[in-house]
Amino acid sequence: MGVSNKNAQDNNQPKGNKKPLQVLHISKKDTQKIDNEQTNSQEEIKKEDIAIKPQIIKNDSVKKIEGNNENTKDFDNSQLNLTQQDLNKPLNYSEENTDFQLERTVDEFDFDESAFLEALNANEPIGATGETISGKVIAIESDGLYVDIGGKAPGYMPKKECGLGVITNFKEKFSIGLEMEVLVIKEQNADGMVTVSARALILRQSWEKVSSSAKNGELINVLINGFNRGGLTCDVDGLRGFIPRSQLEDGQDYQSFVGKTLKVAFLEVNSESRKLVLSEKKASLVSKLTSLELGQLIEGEVLAVKPYGFFIDLGGASGLLHQSSLTNGSIRSLREVFREGEMIKALISEIDLEKGRIGLNTALLENSAGELIIDKQKVMQEATERALKTKALFDKKEQDK
C-alpha cells in the first residue's frame, strides 16, 4: 500500500538560509553596450601592439625584391584583364621592335683560338710508328743512345737498332751532335719518349730500292755467302736473298758458288713477308729481252699450241702470240693457222722485264682482215716490208709511256 507523505513538499525546500537562484534579464540595449565596450578594448590592445612592434629596416636588396614582386603583381593583373579576342589573336612578332644587339663582354674565361691551337700542337706527341724523323745525338750510353727529335722528350735508340750487323766501335761511330735520320718503331711511353731505329730505316729503304729495281727489270750482281738444301743465300743491300737451285744455270754443284759473284734478276719481292727470291736463269732471259725492241720483227719456232695462243721460241726466251693478236679475221681453230714446229715471223708488241714476258703480234702484218688465214705464205714472205709500215705506230706507243 502506498503511504502518502505529507511532508514530501516540505522535504524539497532548501535547507538552511540559502536563497533561491534569480533569473537575470538583460535588455537589447545592454547587449549592444557590452559589445561596443569589448570592441573598444580590442582596438586599444591593437594600438598598443603596434606601438610596441619594432620597426624593420629594409636594405636596398630587399626593396629591389619587393619592387620586382610588385611588378609581377601588376603583370598578373594585366594578364587577367585580357579579353577572349586578345587570346585568339595570332602573335605577330614583326610588329615588335626586334632590333637589338647582344653586347658580349670579355671575362677571364675567354681565350685566343690561335693560342689554344698552338698549345695543342705543343703537346701533340712527335713521332708516330713508321714515321721518319731527323734528329741529333745528344747522349751516348753503353746500351744505346738518345736522339733529339724535337719533342718534349728525346728518342731512345737501343744499341742493336743503331745499324746493320754488329757494331764494335759504338762510341767512335756515334758522337755527340751527329745528325741522322731515324725511324720510329715504338710510340711514346708515359714519359713522352719514343723508341727510334736507324737499322729499321736502312732496311725500309733497301726494300724500296729492290722493289723499284724489280719493276724496272734491273739485273744485279750478288756475292754468295751461304747455301742450304734448297739453294744459295746472298746479301742484297742488307736484305737476305735466296736463289733456288732450280733458278741456277747449273744447279748440280751449287755449293761451289759460295764466295763467288752471280748476276741475277728479281723473281719475287715481298717486304711484308720479308721474301726476296732471285734467279740466274731469269737474268739470262732479261739480258736477251733488253736487246729487243717494240715493233721488232722476229722469227721463231712454234713450241706449243695452247687454247689461248702460241708459244714461240726466240732463242733462249719464249714469246706469247695470243689469239687476240693473231688475226683480224675470225678463226675456228688455232691449229688451222699454225702448228707445232712451224717457223713463223711476228712483231714484238710487248716487253715486260719484271715478269720476263714477251708479247707477239701477227695481225698487224695483214693488209686486210683474215689475210693470214687465206694466204699465210704471202704474209710471211712480205713480213719484213710490212713491219716497216708499223714502226711509226710502235714509236708513238713508246713515247706515250
C-alpha positions in Angstrom: 0.0 0.0 0.0 1.2 3.4 -0.8 1.8 5.6 2.1 1.4 9.2 1.5 3.9 11.5 2.8 2.5 14.8 3.6 5.9 16.2 4.4 7.2 15.4 0.9 6.8 19.0 -0.3 8.5 20.2 2.9 11.5 18.0 2.1 12.0 19.7 -1.3 12.5 23.0 0.3 16.2 24.1 0.7 17.7 23.7 3.9 19.5 26.4 5.8 19.5 30.1 4.9 20.4 29.7 1.1 18.4 31.9 -1.2 16.9 30.5 -4.4 18.6 31.4 -7.8 17.3 34.5 -9.5 17.0 34.9 -13.3 18.8 37.9 -14.7 17.0 39.7 -17.5 19.3 41.7 -19.9 17.8 44.0 -22.4 18.9 44.6 -26.1 20.4 47.9 -25.3 22.5 46.5 -22.6 23.9 43.9 -25.1 24.9 46.5 -27.6 26.6 48.4 -24.9 28.7 45.4 -23.9 29.7 44.7 -27.5 30.8 48.2 -28.0 32.9 48.1 -24.9 34.6 44.9 -26.0 35.3 46.3 -29.5 36.8 49.4 -28.0 39.0 47.4 -25.7 40.3 45.2 -28.6 41.2 48.3 -30.7 43.1 49.7 -27.7 45.1 46.4 -27.4 45.9 46.5 -31.2 47.2 50.1 -30.9 49.4 49.1 -28.0 50.8 46.1 -30.1 51.5 48.4 -33.0 53.3 50.8 -30.7 55.3 48.1 -29.2 56.2 46.3 -32.5 59.8 47.1 -33.6 60.5 48.8 -36.8 62.1 46.7 -39.6 64.9 48.4 -41.5 64.9 47.3 -45.2 68.1 47.4 -47.2 68.3 48.0 -51.0 68.3 44.3 -52.0 65.1 43.7 -50.1 63.5 46.8 -51.6 64.5 45.6 -55.0 62.9 42.2 -54.5 59.7 43.8 -53.2 59.7 46.1 -56.2 60.0 43.1 -58.6 57.2 41.4 -56.7 55.0 44.5 -57.2 55.8 44.5 -61.0 54.9 40.8 -61.1 51.6 41.5 -59.4 50.9 44.3 -62.0 51.8 41.9 -64.8 49.5 39.3 -63.4 46.7 41.8 -63.1 47.2 43.0 -66.6 47.1 39.4 -67.9 43.8 38.9 -66.1 42.3 41.8 -68.0 42.9 40.1 -71.4 39.8 39.5 -73.3 38.9 36.4 -75.3 39.6 38.3 -78.5 43.1 39.1 -77.4 43.8 35.5 -76.6 42.6 34.3 -80.0 44.6 37.0 -81.8 47.7 35.4 -83.5 51.1 36.5 -82.4 52.8 38.9 -84.8 56.4 39.3 -84.0 57.0 41.6 -86.9 55.1 44.4 -85.1 57.5 44.3 -82.3 60.9 46.1 -82.4 63.4 43.2 -82.6 66.4 45.4 -83.4 68.6 44.7 -80.5 72.2 43.7 -80.1 73.7 41.4 -77.5 76.8 43.0 -76.1 79.5 40.5 -75.4 81.9 41.3 -72.6 85.3 39.7 -72.2 85.9 37.9 -69.0 88.5 35.7 -67.5 87.1 32.7 -69.3 87.7 34.0 -72.8 90.7 32.7 -74.7 92.5 33.3 -78.0 91.8 30.5 -80.6 95.2 30.7 -82.2 96.9 30.4 -78.8 94.7 27.4 -78.0 95.8 25.7 -81.2 99.4 26.4 -80.5 99.0 24.9 -77.1 97.6 21.7 -78.7 100.4 21.5 -81.2 102.9 21.9 -78.4 101.5 19.0 -76.5 101.0 16.8 -79.6 103.2 13.7 -79.5 106.0 13.7 -82.0 106.8 10.5 -83.8 104.1 8.1 -84.8 105.1 4.5 -85.5 106.6 4.2 -89.0 107.5 8.0 -89.3 110.9 9.1 -90.4 112.4 11.9 -88.3 115.7 13.8 -88.5 117.5 14.2 -85.2 120.8 14.9 -83.4 122.6 12.6 -81.0 122.6 14.3 -77.5 123.8 11.4 -75.2 125.5 8.1 -75.5 125.1 5.2 -73.1 126.6 1.7 -73.0 123.3 0.1 -74.2 122.2 2.8 -76.6 122.0 6.5 -77.4 119.5 9.4 -77.1 118.5 11.4 -80.2 116.8 14.9 -80.0 113.9 14.7 -82.4 112.2 18.0 -81.4 109.7 16.5 -78.9 109.3 17.1 -75.2 111.5 14.1 -74.6 114.4 12.7 -76.7 114.1 9.5 -78.7 115.9 6.4 -77.4 117.8 4.1 -79.8 118.9 0.7 -78.5 122.4 -0.4 -79.5 121.0 -3.2 -81.7 119.0 -0.7 -83.7 121.9 1.6 -84.4 122.9 -0.1 -87.7 123.2 -3.4 -89.6 125.3 -6.2 -88.3 127.5 -6.0 -85.1 128.8 -2.6 -84.2 132.2 -2.9 -82.5 133.3 0.7 -82.3 130.0 2.0 -81.0 131.1 5.2 -79.3 133.5 6.1 -82.1 130.9 5.7 -84.8 128.3 7.9 -82.9 129.4 11.2 -81.5 127.6 13.9 -79.7 126.0 16.3 -82.2 125.8 13.7 -85.0 122.8 14.4 -87.3 121.0 11.3 -88.5 117.6 10.1 -89.8 115.8 7.5 -87.8 112.6 5.6 -88.0 110.1 5.5 -85.1 109.5 1.8 -84.2 107.6 2.4 -80.9 105.3 5.3 -79.9 106.0 7.4 -76.8 105.7 6.0 -73.3 104.3 7.7 -70.2 107.4 10.0 -70.1 106.9 11.1 -73.7 109.9 9.2 -75.0 109.7 7.2 -78.3 111.9 4.4 -79.5 113.8 5.0 -82.8 115.9 2.9 -85.1 118.5 3.6 -87.8 118.6 -0.1 -88.7 114.8 -0.3 -89.5 115.2 2.8 -91.7 118.0 1.3 -93.7 116.0 -1.9 -94.2 112.9 0.0 -95.3 115.0 2.0 -97.8 116.5 -1.3 -99.0 113.1 -2.8 -99.7 112.0 0.3 -101.6 115.1 0.1 -103.7 114.9 -3.6 -104.6 111.1 -3.2 -105.4 111.9 -0.4 -107.8 114.7 -2.4 -109.4 112.4 -5.4 -109.8 109.7 -3.4 -111.6 112.3 -2.0 -114.0 113.7 -5.4 -114.7 117.2 -4.5 -113.5 119.9 -7.1 -113.0 122.2 -7.1 -110.0 125.4 -8.8 -109.0 125.4 -10.6 -105.6 128.0 -12.3 -103.5 127.0 -15.8 -102.5 127.6 -16.1 -98.7 125.9 -19.5 -97.9 123.9 -22.4 -99.0 121.2 -24.8 -97.8 119.4 -27.8 -99.2 117.2 -25.6 -101.3 119.7 -23.2 -102.8 122.1 -20.3 -102.2 121.9 -17.3 -99.9 123.3 -13.8 -100.5 123.1 -10.3 -99.2 121.3 -7.5 -101.1 121.6 -4.1 -99.5 121.3 -5.6 -96.0 118.5 -7.9 -97.0 118.8 -11.7 -97.1 118.3 -13.0 -100.6 117.7 -16.6 -101.7 118.4 -18.3 -105.1 116.6 -21.6 -105.5 118.6 -24.4 -107.2 116.1 -24.6 -110.0 116.9 -20.9 -110.9 120.6 -21.6 -111.4 122.0 -22.2 -114.9 123.9 -25.2 -113.4 122.5 -26.4 -110.1 124.3 -29.7 -109.9 127.3 -28.5 -107.9 125.7 -25.4 -106.4 127.7 -25.4 -103.2 130.8 -24.4 -105.2 129.2 -21.0 -105.8 129.9 -19.8 -102.2 132.2 -16.8 -102.3 131.5 -16.2 -106.0 129.5 -13.4 -107.7 126.4 -14.1 -109.8 124.3 -11.9 -112.0 120.7 -12.4 -111.0 117.2 -10.9 -111.6 114.4 -10.4 -109.1 111.9 -13.3 -109.1 109.8 -12.3 -106.0 110.0 -9.2 -103.8 107.7 -9.1 -100.7 108.6 -6.7 -97.9 105.7 -7.8 -95.7 106.8 -11.4 -95.6 110.4 -10.4 -96.0 110.7 -12.7 -99.0 113.4 -11.9 -101.6 113.8 -14.6 -104.3 116.4 -14.2 -107.1 117.1 -16.1 -110.3 120.1 -16.6 -112.5 118.0 -18.0 -115.3 115.7 -15.0 -115.4 118.8 -12.8 -115.6 119.8 -14.5 -118.8 116.4 -14.1 -120.2 116.2 -10.4 -119.2 119.6 -9.8 -120.8 118.1 -11.1 -124.1 115.0 -9.1 -123.6 116.9 -5.9 -123.2 118.3 -6.4 -126.7 114.8 -6.5 -128.1 112.7 -3.5 -129.2 109.0 -2.9 -129.6 108.0 -3.3 -133.3 110.9 -5.5 -134.0 110.3 -8.4 -136.4 111.4 -11.7 -135.1 111.5 -15.3 -136.4 111.0 -18.3 -134.2 109.7 -21.8 -133.9 106.2 -22.7 -132.5 106.9 -24.5 -129.3 103.4 -25.2 -128.1 99.8 -24.6 -129.0 97.5 -23.5 -126.1 93.8 -22.7 -126.1 94.7 -19.0 -125.7 97.6 -18.8 -128.2 101.1 -20.0 -129.3 104.4 -20.0 -127.5 107.3 -19.1 -129.8 110.9 -19.9 -129.2 113.1 -16.8 -129.6 116.5 -18.4 -128.9 116.7 -18.9 -125.1 113.5 -16.9 -124.5 109.8 -17.6 -125.4 107.2 -15.2 -126.6 103.4 -15.5 -126.5 101.3 -15.0 -129.6 97.9 -14.5 -128.1 94.8 -15.4 -130.1 93.6 -11.8 -129.9 96.8 -10.7 -131.7 96.8 -13.5 -134.2 94.5 -12.1 -137.0 91.7 -9.6 -137.5 89.6 -12.3 -139.1 87.5 -15.0 -137.4 89.0 -18.4 -136.9 87.5 -21.8 -136.0 90.7 -23.3 -134.5 94.2 -22.1 -133.8 95.7 -25.1 -135.4 94.3 -24.1 -138.8 96.7 -21.1 -138.7 100.0 -22.5 -137.2 101.2 -25.9 -136.0 103.9 -27.0 -133.5 107.4 -26.9 -135.0 106.5 -24.4 -137.7 108.8 -21.4 -138.3 106.9 -18.1 -138.3 107.5 -14.3 -138.3 105.9 -11.9 -135.8 106.2 -8.4 -134.4 107.2 -7.8 -130.8 104.2 -5.8 -129.3 105.1 -6.0 -125.6 108.2 -6.4 -123.4 107.7 -6.9 -119.6 111.1 -7.0 -118.0 109.7 -7.6 -114.5 107.8 -10.7 -115.5 110.2 -11.7 -118.2 107.4 -11.8 -120.8 107.3 -11.0 -124.5 104.1 -10.4 -126.4 103.9 -11.0 -130.2 101.5 -9.9 -132.9 100.8 -11.1 -136.5 97.5 -9.2 -137.0 99.5 -6.0 -137.8 101.2 -7.7 -140.7 97.8 -8.2 -142.5 96.7 -5.9 -145.3 93.1 -7.0 -144.8 91.2 -8.8 -142.2 91.7 -12.5 -142.2 94.5 -12.4 -144.8 96.7 -14.6 -142.6 94.1 -17.4 -142.8 93.5 -17.0 -146.6 97.1 -16.5 -147.7 99.5 -17.2 -144.8 102.6 -17.7 -147.1 102.2 -14.3 -148.7 102.0 -12.6 -145.3 105.2 -14.3 -144.1 107.1 -13.5 -147.3 106.2 -9.8 -147.2 106.6 -9.6 -143.3 109.8 -7.5 -143.5 108.3 -4.8 -145.7 105.1 -4.7 -143.8 106.9 -4.4 -140.5 108.4 -1.1 -141.6 104.9 0.4 -142.0 104.1 -0.4 -138.4 107.3 1.2 -137.0 105.6 4.6 -136.5 102.8 3.0 -134.5 105.3 1.5 -132.0 107.4 4.6 -131.8 104.3 6.5 -130.7 103.4 3.8 -128.2 106.9 4.1 -126.7 106.7 7.9 -126.4 103.4 7.7 -124.6 104.9 5.6 -121.7 
